[in-house]
Amino acid sequence: MESGPEAFAGTAFALFGAGLLVWTGVCVRTGMPVADGVSRPVAAVAALLAGALFLTTGCWLLAGL
């Protein structure tokens, strides 16, 4: 009964984290700004850390099923 919300949250976190990592990688590789009003290295590092955190959390939630 409780595995449904956990599976949904784990999938959502994992997909968002993976998408954020891919998007950040594309922005850095093409030279596009990652965030407006922030220097490129700071924005790229912050986005990579957030993406890794979301992906790790999603995998952790899915592993608990």
mmCIF file as Biopython writes it, N, C-alpha, C and O atoms, coordinates in Angstrom:
data_model
#
loop_
_atom_site.group_PDB
_atom_site.id
_atom_site.type_symbol
_atom_site.label_atom_id
_atom_site.label_alt_id
_atom_site.label_comp_id
_atom_site.label_asym_id
_atom_site.label_entity_id
_atom_site.label_seq_id
_atom_site.pdbx_PDB_ins_code
_atom_site.Cartn_x
_atom_site.Cartn_y
_atom_site.Cartn_z
_atom_site.occupancy
_atom_site.B_iso_or_equiv
_atom_site.auth_seq_id
_atom_site.auth_asym_id
_atom_site.pdbx_PDB_model_num
ATOM 1   N N  . MET A ? 1  ? 0.821  -1.184 0.000   1.0 0.0 1  A 1 
ATOM 2   C CA . MET A ? 1  ? 0.000  0.000  0.000   1.0 0.0 1  A 1 
ATOM 3   C C  . MET A ? 1  ? 0.875  1.262  0.000   1.0 0.0 1  A 1 
ATOM 4   O O  . MET A ? 1  ? 0.574  2.216  -0.717  1.0 0.0 1  A 1 
ATOM 5   N N  . GLU A ? 2  ? 1.935  1.276  0.782   1.0 0.0 2  A 1 
ATOM 6   C CA . GLU A ? 2  ? 2.774  2.470  0.863   1.0 0.0 2  A 1 
ATOM 7   C C  . GLU A ? 2  ? 3.843  2.517  -0.223  1.0 0.0 2  A 1 
ATOM 8   O O  . GLU A ? 2  ? 4.541  3.523  -0.345  1.0 0.0 2  A 1 
ATOM 9   N N  . SER A ? 3  ? 3.985  1.475  -0.999  1.0 0.0 3  A 1 
ATOM 10  C CA . SER A ? 3  ? 5.029  1.464  -2.011  1.0 0.0 3  A 1 
ATOM 11  C C  . SER A ? 3  ? 4.642  2.298  -3.233  1.0 0.0 3  A 1 
ATOM 12  O O  . SER A ? 3  ? 5.521  2.704  -3.993  1.0 0.0 3  A 1 
ATOM 13  N N  . GLY A ? 4  ? 3.363  2.562  -3.439  1.0 0.0 4  A 1 
ATOM 14  C CA . GLY A ? 4  ? 2.926  3.363  -4.577  1.0 0.0 4  A 1 
ATOM 15  C C  . GLY A ? 4  ? 3.468  4.784  -4.537  1.0 0.0 4  A 1 
ATOM 16  O O  . GLY A ? 4  ? 4.105  5.219  -5.497  1.0 0.0 4  A 1 
ATOM 17  N N  . PRO A ? 5  ? 3.230  5.531  -3.438  1.0 0.0 5  A 1 
ATOM 18  C CA . PRO A ? 5  ? 3.776  6.877  -3.358  1.0 0.0 5  A 1 
ATOM 19  C C  . PRO A ? 5  ? 5.301  6.908  -3.357  1.0 0.0 5  A 1 
ATOM 20  O O  . PRO A ? 5  ? 5.909  7.833  -3.895  1.0 0.0 5  A 1 
ATOM 21  N N  . GLU A ? 6  ? 5.910  5.899  -2.754  1.0 0.0 6  A 1 
ATOM 22  C CA . GLU A ? 6  ? 7.374  5.842  -2.732  1.0 0.0 6  A 1 
ATOM 23  C C  . GLU A ? 6  ? 7.935  5.618  -4.136  1.0 0.0 6  A 1 
ATOM 24  O O  . GLU A ? 6  ? 8.949  6.209  -4.510  1.0 0.0 6  A 1 
ATOM 25  N N  . ALA A ? 7  ? 7.273  4.767  -4.903  1.0 0.0 7  A 1 
ATOM 26  C CA . ALA A ? 7  ? 7.709  4.518  -6.281  1.0 0.0 7  A 1 
ATOM 27  C C  . ALA A ? 7  ? 7.515  5.772  -7.134  1.0 0.0 7  A 1 
ATOM 28  O O  . ALA A ? 7  ? 8.371  6.101  -7.956  1.0 0.0 7  A 1 
ATOM 29  N N  . PHE A ? 8  ? 6.396  6.470  -6.943  1.0 0.0 8  A 1 
ATOM 30  C CA . PHE A ? 8  ? 6.146  7.695  -7.697  1.0 0.0 8  A 1 
ATOM 31  C C  . PHE A ? 8  ? 7.178  8.763  -7.351  1.0 0.0 8  A 1 
ATOM 32  O O  . PHE A ? 8  ? 7.728  9.405  -8.246  1.0 0.0 8  A 1 
ATOM 33  N N  . ALA A ? 9  ? 7.443  8.958  -6.064  1.0 0.0 9  A 1 
ATOM 34  C CA . ALA A ? 9  ? 8.414  9.966  -5.640  1.0 0.0 9  A 1 
ATOM 35  C C  . ALA A ? 9  ? 9.819  9.609  -6.121  1.0 0.0 9  A 1 
ATOM 36  O O  . ALA A ? 9  ? 10.559 10.480 -6.579  1.0 0.0 9  A 1 
ATOM 37  N N  . GLY A ? 10 ? 10.188 8.340  -6.022  1.0 0.0 10 A 1 
ATOM 38  C CA . GLY A ? 10 ? 11.501 7.920  -6.480  1.0 0.0 10 A 1 
ATOM 39  C C  . GLY A ? 10 ? 11.683 8.129  -7.970  1.0 0.0 10 A 1 
ATOM 40  O O  . GLY A ? 10 ? 12.741 8.571  -8.417  1.0 0.0 10 A 1 
ATOM 41  N N  . THR A ? 11 ? 10.656 7.813  -8.735  1.0 0.0 11 A 1 
ATOM 42  C CA . THR A ? 11 ? 10.717 8.018  -10.180 1.0 0.0 11 A 1 
ATOM 43  C C  . THR A ? 11 ? 10.796 9.489  -10.521 1.0 0.0 11 A 1 
ATOM 44  O O  . THR A ? 11 ? 11.576 9.890  -11.386 1.0 0.0 11 A 1 
ATOM 45  N N  . ALA A ? 12 ? 9.988  10.302 -9.843  1.0 0.0 12 A 1 
ATOM 46  C CA . ALA A ? 12 ? 9.999  11.747 -10.101 1.0 0.0 12 A 1 
ATOM 47  C C  . ALA A ? 12 ? 11.359 12.360 -9.766  1.0 0.0 12 A 1 
ATOM 48  O O  . ALA A ? 12 ? 11.894 13.146 -10.548 1.0 0.0 12 A 1 
ATOM 49  N N  . PHE A ? 13 ? 11.913 12.010 -8.622  1.0 0.0 13 A 1 
ATOM 50  C CA . PHE A ? 13 ? 13.218 12.534 -8.227  1.0 0.0 13 A 1 
ATOM 51  C C  . PHE A ? 13 ? 14.305 12.088 -9.198  1.0 0.0 13 A 1 
ATOM 52  O O  . PHE A ? 13 ? 15.146 12.890 -9.605  1.0 0.0 13 A 1 
ATOM 53  N N  . ALA A ? 14 ? 14.289 10.820 -9.566  1.0 0.0 14 A 1 
ATOM 54  C CA . ALA A ? 14 ? 15.322 10.297 -10.457 1.0 0.0 14 A 1 
ATOM 55  C C  . ALA A ? 14 ? 15.231 10.931 -11.846 1.0 0.0 14 A 1 
ATOM 56  O O  . ALA A ? 14 ? 16.257 11.293 -12.421 1.0 0.0 14 A 1 
ATOM 57  N N  . LEU A ? 15 ? 14.041 11.068 -12.385 1.0 0.0 15 A 1 
ATOM 58  C CA . LEU A ? 15 ? 13.887 11.685 -13.698 1.0 0.0 15 A 1 
ATOM 59  C C  . LEU A ? 15 ? 14.277 13.160 -13.674 1.0 0.0 15 A 1 
ATOM 60  O O  . LEU A ? 15 ? 14.929 13.644 -14.599 1.0 0.0 15 A 1 
ATOM 61  N N  . PHE A ? 16 ? 13.884 13.876 -12.623 1.0 0.0 16 A 1 
ATOM 62  C CA . PHE A ? 16 ? 14.251 15.279 -12.527 1.0 0.0 16 A 1 
ATOM 63  C C  . PHE A ? 16 ? 15.760 15.440 -12.395 1.0 0.0 16 A 1 
ATOM 64  O O  . PHE A ? 16 ? 16.351 16.305 -13.041 1.0 0.0 16 A 1 
ATOM 65  N N  . GLY A ? 17 ? 16.389 14.610 -11.559 1.0 0.0 17 A 1 
ATOM 66  C CA . GLY A ? 17 ? 17.835 14.688 -11.383 1.0 0.0 17 A 1 
ATOM 67  C C  . GLY A ? 17 ? 18.583 14.375 -12.658 1.0 0.0 17 A 1 
ATOM 68  O O  . GLY A ? 17 ? 19.538 15.069 -13.006 1.0 0.0 17 A 1 
ATOM 69  N N  . ALA A ? 18 ? 18.160 13.332 -13.363 1.0 0.0 18 A 1 
ATOM 70  C CA . ALA A ? 18 ? 18.815 12.973 -14.620 1.0 0.0 18 A 1 
ATOM 71  C C  . ALA A ? 18 ? 18.611 14.063 -15.664 1.0 0.0 18 A 1 
ATOM 72  O O  . ALA A ? 18 ? 19.538 14.405 -16.398 1.0 0.0 18 A 1 
ATOM 73  N N  . GLY A ? 19 ? 17.404 14.606 -15.730 1.0 0.0 19 A 1 
ATOM 74  C CA . GLY A ? 19 ? 17.135 15.692 -16.675 1.0 0.0 19 A 1 
ATOM 75  C C  . GLY A ? 19 ? 17.953 16.933 -16.378 1.0 0.0 19 A 1 
ATOM 76  O O  . GLY A ? 19 ? 18.441 17.593 -17.294 1.0 0.0 19 A 1 
ATOM 77  N N  . LEU A ? 20 ? 18.104 17.254 -15.101 1.0 0.0 20 A 1 
ATOM 78  C CA . LEU A ? 20 ? 18.898 18.418 -14.716 1.0 0.0 20 A 1 
ATOM 79  C C  . LEU A ? 20 ? 20.371 18.217 -15.055 1.0 0.0 20 A 1 
ATOM 80  O O  . LEU A ? 20 ? 21.038 19.155 -15.490 1.0 0.0 20 A 1 
ATOM 81  N N  . LEU A ? 21 ? 20.879 17.013 -14.862 1.0 0.0 21 A 1 
ATOM 82  C CA . LEU A ? 21 ? 22.268 16.732 -15.218 1.0 0.0 21 A 1 
ATOM 83  C C  . LEU A ? 21 ? 22.483 16.830 -16.726 1.0 0.0 21 A 1 
ATOM 84  O O  . LEU A ? 21 ? 23.480 17.398 -17.174 1.0 0.0 21 A 1 
ATOM 85  N N  . VAL A ? 22 ? 21.563 16.285 -17.506 1.0 0.0 22 A 1 
ATOM 86  C CA . VAL A ? 22 ? 21.693 16.347 -18.963 1.0 0.0 22 A 1 
ATOM 87  C C  . VAL A ? 22 ? 21.591 17.787 -19.445 1.0 0.0 22 A 1 
ATOM 88  O O  . VAL A ? 22 ? 22.391 18.225 -20.272 1.0 0.0 22 A 1 
ATOM 89  N N  . TRP A ? 23 ? 20.615 18.522 -18.933 1.0 0.0 23 A 1 
ATOM 90  C CA . TRP A ? 23 ? 20.422 19.916 -19.331 1.0 0.0 23 A 1 
ATOM 91  C C  . TRP A ? 23 ? 21.651 20.764 -18.979 1.0 0.0 23 A 1 
ATOM 92  O O  . TRP A ? 23 ? 22.089 21.582 -19.788 1.0 0.0 23 A 1 
ATOM 93  N N  . THR A ? 24 ? 22.200 20.576 -17.795 1.0 0.0 24 A 1 
ATOM 94  C CA . THR A ? 24 ? 23.379 21.320 -17.389 1.0 0.0 24 A 1 
ATOM 95  C C  . THR A ? 24 ? 24.570 20.977 -18.270 1.0 0.0 24 A 1 
ATOM 96  O O  . THR A ? 24 ? 25.332 21.859 -18.666 1.0 0.0 24 A 1 
ATOM 97  N N  . GLY A ? 25 ? 24.729 19.704 -18.574 1.0 0.0 25 A 1 
ATOM 98  C CA . GLY A ? 25 ? 25.819 19.291 -19.455 1.0 0.0 25 A 1 
ATOM 99  C C  . GLY A ? 25 ? 25.707 19.908 -20.837 1.0 0.0 25 A 1 
ATOM 100 O O  . GLY A ? 25 ? 26.710 20.345 -21.403 1.0 0.0 25 A 1 
ATOM 101 N N  . VAL A ? 26 ? 24.508 19.949 -21.386 1.0 0.0 26 A 1 
ATOM 102 C CA . VAL A ? 26 ? 24.305 20.558 -22.703 1.0 0.0 26 A 1 
ATOM 103 C C  . VAL A ? 26 ? 24.597 22.054 -22.654 1.0 0.0 26 A 1 
ATOM 104 O O  . VAL A ? 26 ? 25.243 22.590 -23.554 1.0 0.0 26 A 1 
ATOM 105 N N  . CYS A ? 27 ? 24.126 22.727 -21.609 1.0 0.0 27 A 1 
ATOM 106 C CA . CYS A ? 27 ? 24.375 24.166 -21.479 1.0 0.0 27 A 1 
ATOM 107 C C  . CYS A ? 27 ? 25.860 24.468 -21.350 1.0 0.0 27 A 1 
ATOM 108 O O  . CYS A ? 27 ? 26.363 25.399 -21.979 1.0 0.0 27 A 1 
ATOM 109 N N  . VAL A ? 28 ? 26.558 23.694 -20.546 1.0 0.0 28 A 1 
ATOM 110 C CA . VAL A ? 28 ? 27.992 23.926 -20.361 1.0 0.0 28 A 1 
ATOM 111 C C  . VAL A ? 28 ? 28.749 23.640 -21.652 1.0 0.0 28 A 1 
ATOM 112 O O  . VAL A ? 28 ? 29.660 24.381 -22.020 1.0 0.0 28 A 1 
ATOM 113 N N  . ARG A ? 29 ? 28.373 22.572 -22.334 1.0 0.0 29 A 1 
ATOM 114 C CA . ARG A ? 29 ? 29.083 22.184 -23.554 1.0 0.0 29 A 1 
ATOM 115 C C  . ARG A ? 29 ? 28.875 23.178 -24.689 1.0 0.0 29 A 1 
ATOM 116 O O  . ARG A ? 29 ? 29.797 23.432 -25.464 1.0 0.0 29 A 1 
ATOM 117 N N  . THR A ? 30 ? 27.668 23.745 -24.799 1.0 0.0 30 A 1 
ATOM 118 C CA . THR A ? 30 ? 27.382 24.683 -25.880 1.0 0.0 30 A 1 
ATOM 119 C C  . THR A ? 30 ? 27.704 26.124 -25.516 1.0 0.0 30 A 1 
ATOM 120 O O  . THR A ? 30 ? 27.667 27.000 -26.380 1.0 0.0 30 A 1 
ATOM 121 N N  . GLY A ? 31 ? 28.017 26.382 -24.259 1.0 0.0 31 A 1 
ATOM 122 C CA . GLY A ? 31 ? 28.354 27.733 -23.832 1.0 0.0 31 A 1 
ATOM 123 C C  . GLY A ? 31 ? 27.162 28.587 -23.460 1.0 0.0 31 A 1 
ATOM 124 O O  . GLY A ? 31 ? 27.305 29.789 -23.238 1.0 0.0 31 A 1 
ATOM 125 N N  . MET A ? 32 ? 25.993 27.985 -23.389 1.0 0.0 32 A 1 
ATOM 126 C CA . MET A ? 32 ? 24.799 28.720 -22.981 1.0 0.0 32 A 1 
ATOM 127 C C  . MET A ? 32 ? 24.838 28.959 -21.477 1.0 0.0 32 A 1 
ATOM 128 O O  . MET A ? 32 ? 25.454 28.180 -20.750 1.0 0.0 32 A 1 
ATOM 129 N N  . PRO A ? 33 ? 24.189 30.027 -20.993 1.0 0.0 33 A 1 
ATOM 130 C CA . PRO A ? 33 ? 24.154 30.248 -19.546 1.0 0.0 33 A 1 
ATOM 131 C C  . PRO A ? 33 ? 23.289 29.192 -18.854 1.0 0.0 33 A 1 
ATOM 132 O O  . PRO A ? 33 ? 22.240 28.796 -19.362 1.0 0.0 33 A 1 
ATOM 133 N N  . VAL A ? 34 ? 23.742 28.756 -17.712 1.0 0.0 34 A 1 
ATOM 134 C CA . VAL A ? 34 ? 22.988 27.766 -16.947 1.0 0.0 34 A 1 
ATOM 135 C C  . VAL A ? 34 ? 21.892 28.448 -16.147 1.0 0.0 34 A 1 
ATOM 136 O O  . VAL A ? 34 ? 20.788 27.916 -16.027 1.0 0.0 34 A 1 
ATOM 137 N N  . ALA A ? 35 ? 22.184 29.622 -15.598 1.0 0.0 35 A 1 
ATOM 138 C CA . ALA A ? 35 ? 21.207 30.407 -14.845 1.0 0.0 35 A 1 
ATOM 139 C C  . ALA A ? 35 ? 21.448 31.887 -15.129 1.0 0.0 35 A 1 
ATOM 140 O O  . ALA A ? 35 ? 22.583 32.308 -15.347 1.0 0.0 35 A 1 
ATOM 141 N N  . ASP A ? 36 ? 20.386 32.660 -15.126 1.0 0.0 36 A 1 
ATOM 142 C CA . ASP A ? 36 ? 20.511 34.091 -15.379 1.0 0.0 36 A 1 
ATOM 143 C C  . ASP A ? 36 ? 21.022 34.816 -14.139 1.0 0.0 36 A 1 
ATOM 144 O O  . ASP A ? 36 ? 20.565 34.558 -13.025 1.0 0.0 36 A 1 
ATOM 145 N N  . GLY A ? 37 ? 21.963 35.714 -14.338 1.0 0.0 37 A 1 
ATOM 146 C CA . GLY A ? 37 ? 22.452 36.549 -13.249 1.0 0.0 37 A 1 
ATOM 147 C C  . GLY A ? 37 ? 23.478 35.891 -12.350 1.0 0.0 37 A 1 
ATOM 148 O O  . GLY A ? 37 ? 23.828 36.449 -11.310 1.0 0.0 37 A 1 
ATOM 149 N N  . VAL A ? 38 ? 23.966 34.726 -12.719 1.0 0.0 38 A 1 
ATOM 150 C CA . VAL A ? 38 ? 24.946 34.006 -11.896 1.0 0.0 38 A 1 
ATOM 151 C C  . VAL A ? 38 ? 26.111 33.652 -12.806 1.0 0.0 38 A 1 
ATOM 152 O O  . VAL A ? 38 ? 25.920 33.359 -13.986 1.0 0.0 38 A 1 
ATOM 153 N N  . SER A ? 39 ? 27.326 33.679 -12.252 1.0 0.0 39 A 1 
ATOM 154 C CA . SER A ? 39 ? 28.478 33.314 -13.077 1.0 0.0 39 A 1 
ATOM 155 C C  . SER A ? 39 ? 28.368 31.858 -13.525 1.0 0.0 39 A 1 
ATOM 156 O O  . SER A ? 39 ? 27.798 31.026 -12.819 1.0 0.0 39 A 1 
ATOM 157 N N  . ARG A ? 40 ? 28.910 31.562 -14.686 1.0 0.0 40 A 1 
ATOM 158 C CA . ARG A ? 40 ? 28.776 30.219 -15.263 1.0 0.0 40 A 1 
ATOM 159 C C  . ARG A ? 40 ? 29.329 29.107 -14.387 1.0 0.0 40 A 1 
ATOM 160 O O  . ARG A ? 40 ? 28.654 28.094 -14.202 1.0 0.0 40 A 1 
ATOM 161 N N  . PRO A ? 41 ? 30.539 29.255 -13.837 1.0 0.0 41 A 1 
ATOM 162 C CA . PRO A ? 41 ? 31.058 28.145 -13.013 1.0 0.0 41 A 1 
ATOM 163 C C  . PRO A ? 41 ? 30.212 27.883 -11.763 1.0 0.0 41 A 1 
ATOM 164 O O  . PRO A ? 41 ? 29.973 26.732 -11.400 1.0 0.0 41 A 1 
ATOM 165 N N  . VAL A ? 42 ? 29.764 28.952 -11.112 1.0 0.0 42 A 1 
ATOM 166 C CA . VAL A ? 42 ? 28.958 28.770 -9.893  1.0 0.0 42 A 1 
ATOM 167 C C  . VAL A ? 42 ? 27.626 28.117 -10.233 1.0 0.0 42 A 1 
ATOM 168 O O  . VAL A ? 42 ? 27.184 27.207 -9.531  1.0 0.0 42 A 1 
ATOM 169 N N  . ALA A ? 43 ? 26.984 28.571 -11.300 1.0 0.0 43 A 1 
ATOM 170 C CA . ALA A ? 43 ? 25.695 28.002 -11.700 1.0 0.0 43 A 1 
ATOM 171 C C  . ALA A ? 43 ? 25.848 26.551 -12.125 1.0 0.0 43 A 1 
ATOM 172 O O  . ALA A ? 43 ? 25.009 25.715 -11.790 1.0 0.0 43 A 1 
ATOM 173 N N  . ALA A ? 44 ? 26.908 26.243 -12.857 1.0 0.0 44 A 1 
ATOM 174 C CA . ALA A ? 44 ? 27.113 24.870 -13.324 1.0 0.0 44 A 1 
ATOM 175 C C  . ALA A ? 44 ? 27.362 23.928 -12.147 1.0 0.0 44 A 1 
ATOM 176 O O  . ALA A ? 44 ? 26.809 22.829 -12.103 1.0 0.0 44 A 1 
ATOM 177 N N  . VAL A ? 45 ? 28.185 24.350 -11.201 1.0 0.0 45 A 1 
ATOM 178 C CA . VAL A ? 45 ? 28.469 23.496 -10.042 1.0 0.0 45 A 1 
ATOM 179 C C  . VAL A ? 45 ? 27.216 23.303 -9.201  1.0 0.0 45 A 1 
ATOM 180 O O  . VAL A ? 45 ? 26.935 22.190 -8.756  1.0 0.0 45 A 1 
ATOM 181 N N  . ALA A ? 46 ? 26.462 24.370 -8.977  1.0 0.0 46 A 1 
ATOM 182 C CA . ALA A ? 46 ? 25.234 24.263 -8.180  1.0 0.0 46 A 1 
ATOM 183 C C  . ALA A ? 46 ? 24.220 23.343 -8.860  1.0 0.0 46 A 1 
ATOM 184 O O  . ALA A ? 46 ? 23.585 22.522 -8.197  1.0 0.0 46 A 1 
ATOM 185 N N  . ALA A ? 47 ? 24.069 23.476 -10.170 1.0 0.0 47 A 1 
ATOM 186 C CA . ALA A ? 47 ? 23.118 22.634 -10.896 1.0 0.0 47 A 1 
ATOM 187 C C  . ALA A ? 47 ? 23.580 21.180 -10.913 1.0 0.0 47 A 1 
ATOM 188 O O  . ALA A ? 47 ? 22.755 20.274 -10.787 1.0 0.0 47 A 1 
ATOM 189 N N  . LEU A ? 48 ? 24.873 20.940 -11.065 1.0 0.0 48 A 1 
ATOM 190 C CA . LEU A ? 48 ? 25.381 19.565 -11.050 1.0 0.0 48 A 1 
ATOM 191 C C  . LEU A ? 48 ? 25.195 18.921 -9.678  1.0 0.0 48 A 1 
ATOM 192 O O  . LEU A ? 48 ? 24.820 17.752 -9.588  1.0 0.0 48 A 1 
ATOM 193 N N  . LEU A ? 49 ? 25.453 19.667 -8.624  1.0 0.0 49 A 1 
ATOM 194 C CA . LEU A ? 49 ? 25.257 19.133 -7.273  1.0 0.0 49 A 1 
ATOM 195 C C  . LEU A ? 49 ? 23.784 18.842 -7.009  1.0 0.0 49 A 1 
ATOM 196 O O  . LEU A ? 49 ? 23.448 17.804 -6.438  1.0 0.0 49 A 1 
ATOM 197 N N  . ALA A ? 50 ? 22.907 19.751 -7.421  1.0 0.0 50 A 1 
ATOM 198 C CA . ALA A ? 50 ? 21.474 19.525 -7.227  1.0 0.0 50 A 1 
ATOM 199 C C  . ALA A ? 50 ? 20.993 18.328 -8.035  1.0 0.0 50 A 1 
ATOM 200 O O  . ALA A ? 50 ? 20.214 17.517 -7.536  1.0 0.0 50 A 1 
ATOM 201 N N  . GLY A ? 51 ? 21.449 18.211 -9.275  1.0 0.0 51 A 1 
ATOM 202 C CA . GLY A ? 51 ? 21.057 17.066 -10.095 1.0 0.0 51 A 1 
ATOM 203 C C  . GLY A ? 51 ? 21.527 15.755 -9.499  1.0 0.0 51 A 1 
ATOM 204 O O  . GLY A ? 51 ? 20.779 14.778 -9.470  1.0 0.0 51 A 1 
ATOM 205 N N  . ALA A ? 52 ? 22.763 15.729 -9.022  1.0 0.0 52 A 1 
ATOM 206 C CA . ALA A ? 52 ? 23.289 14.516 -8.401  1.0 0.0 52 A 1 
ATOM 207 C C  . ALA A ? 52 ? 22.517 14.176 -7.119  1.0 0.0 52 A 1 
ATOM 208 O O  . ALA A ? 52 ? 22.257 13.006 -6.838  1.0 0.0 52 A 1 
ATOM 209 N N  . LEU A ? 53 ? 22.159 15.199 -6.353  1.0 0.0 53 A 1 
ATOM 210 C CA . LEU A ? 53 ? 21.400 14.970 -5.122  1.0 0.0 53 A 1 
ATOM 211 C C  . LEU A ? 53 ? 20.019 14.411 -5.433  1.0 0.0 53 A 1 
ATOM 212 O O  . LEU A ? 53 ? 19.582 13.463 -4.781  1.0 0.0 53 A 1 
ATOM 213 N N  . PHE A ? 54 ? 19.326 14.978 -6.412  1.0 0.0 54 A 1 
ATOM 214 C CA . PHE A ? 54 ? 18.005 14.481 -6.782  1.0 0.0 54 A 1 
ATOM 215 C C  . PHE A ? 54 ? 18.080 13.058 -7.340  1.0 0.0 54 A 1 
ATOM 216 O O  . PHE A ? 54 ? 17.245 12.217 -7.007  1.0 0.0 54 A 1 
ATOM 217 N N  . LEU A ? 55 ? 19.065 12.791 -8.177  1.0 0.0 55 A 1 
ATOM 218 C CA . LEU A ? 55 ? 19.212 11.457 -8.741  1.0 0.0 55 A 1 
ATOM 219 C C  . LEU A ? 55 ? 19.528 10.434 -7.657  1.0 0.0 55 A 1 
ATOM 220 O O  . LEU A ? 55 ? 18.980 9.332  -7.667  1.0 0.0 55 A 1 
ATOM 221 N N  . THR A ? 56 ? 20.393 10.785 -6.737  1.0 0.0 56 A 1 
ATOM 222 C CA . THR A ? 56 ? 20.728 9.885  -5.631  1.0 0.0 56 A 1 
ATOM 223 C C  . THR A ? 56 ? 19.520 9.625  -4.747  1.0 0.0 56 A 1 
ATOM 224 O O  . THR A ? 56 ? 19.281 8.489  -4.337  1.0 0.0 56 A 1 
ATOM 225 N N  . THR A ? 57 ? 18.759 10.670 -4.453  1.0 0.0 57 A 1 
ATOM 226 C CA . THR A ? 57 ? 17.560 10.501 -3.629  1.0 0.0 57 A 1 
ATOM 227 C C  . THR A ? 57 ? 16.540 9.605  -4.317  1.0 0.0 57 A 1 
ATOM 228 O O  . THR A ? 57 ? 15.929 8.745  -3.683  1.0 0.0 57 A 1 
ATOM 229 N N  . GLY A ? 58 ? 16.358 9.812  -5.616  1.0 0.0 58 A 1 
ATOM 230 C CA . GLY A ? 58 ? 15.425 8.972  -6.358  1.0 0.0 58 A 1 
ATOM 231 C C  . GLY A ? 58 ? 15.847 7.515  -6.378  1.0 0.0 58 A 1 
ATOM 232 O O  . GLY A ? 58 ? 15.018 6.621  -6.204  1.0 0.0 58 A 1 
ATOM 233 N N  . CYS A ? 59 ? 17.121 7.276  -6.587  1.0 0.0 59 A 1 
ATOM 234 C CA . CYS A ? 59 ? 17.615 5.890  -6.574  1.0 0.0 59 A 1 
ATOM 235 C C  . CYS A ? 59 ? 17.486 5.266  -5.187  1.0 0.0 59 A 1 
ATOM 236 O O  . CYS A ? 59 ? 17.178 4.080  -5.068  1.0 0.0 59 A 1 
ATOM 237 N N  . TRP A ? 60 ? 17.716 6.046  -4.152  1.0 0.0 60 A 1 
ATOM 238 C CA . TRP A ? 60 ? 17.584 5.551  -2.791  1.0 0.0 60 A 1 
ATOM 239 C C  . TRP A ? 60 ? 16.132 5.173  -2.494  1.0 0.0 60 A 1 
ATOM 240 O O  . TRP A ? 60 ? 15.868 4.145  -1.871  1.0 0.0 60 A 1 
ATOM 241 N N  . LEU A ? 61 ? 15.192 6.012  -2.945  1.0 0.0 61 A 1 
ATOM 242 C CA . LEU A ? 61 ? 13.784 5.710  -2.734  1.0 0.0 61 A 1 
ATOM 243 C C  . LEU A ? 61 ? 13.363 4.459  -3.515  1.0 0.0 61 A 1 
ATOM 244 O O  . LEU A ? 61 ? 12.617 3.624  -3.004  1.0 0.0 61 A 1 
ATOM 245 N N  . LEU A ? 62 ? 13.840 4.339  -4.736  1.0 0.0 62 A 1 
ATOM 246 C CA . LEU A ? 62 ? 13.490 3.167  -5.533  1.0 0.0 62 A 1 
ATOM 247 C C  . LEU A ? 62 ? 14.135 1.894  -5.015  1.0 0.0 62 A 1 
ATOM 248 O O  . LEU A ? 62 ? 13.575 0.808  -5.167  1.0 0.0 62 A 1 
ATOM 249 N N  . ALA A ? 63 ? 15.307 2.016  -4.404  1.0 0.0 63 A 1 
ATOM 250 C CA . ALA A ? 63 ? 15.988 0.833  -3.846  1.0 0.0 63 A 1 
ATOM 251 C C  . ALA A ? 63 ? 15.252 0.308  -2.609  1.0 0.0 63 A 1 
ATOM 252 O O  . ALA A ? 63 ? 15.385 -0.865 -2.258  1.0 0.0 63 A 1 
ATOM 253 N N  . GLY A ? 64 ? 14.484 1.169  -1.954  1.0 0.0 64 A 1 
ATOM 254 C CA . GLY A ? 64 ? 13.772 0.748  -0.757  1.0 0.0 64 A 1 
ATOM 255 C C  . GLY A ? 64 ? 12.502 -0.017 -1.047  1.0 0.0 64 A 1 
ATOM 256 O O  . GLY A ? 64 ? 11.829 -0.457 -0.115  1.0 0.0 64 A 1 
ATOM 257 N N  . LEU A ? 65 ? 12.155 -0.189 -2.297  1.0 0.0 65 A 1 
ATOM 258 C CA . LEU A ? 65 ? 10.912 -0.913 -2.621  1.0 0.0 65 A 1 
ATOM 259 C C  . LEU A ? 65 ? 11.087 -2.353 -2.381  1.0 0.0 65 A 1 
ATOM 260 O O  . LEU A ? 65 ? 10.158 -3.132 -2.593  1.0 0.0 65 A 1 
#
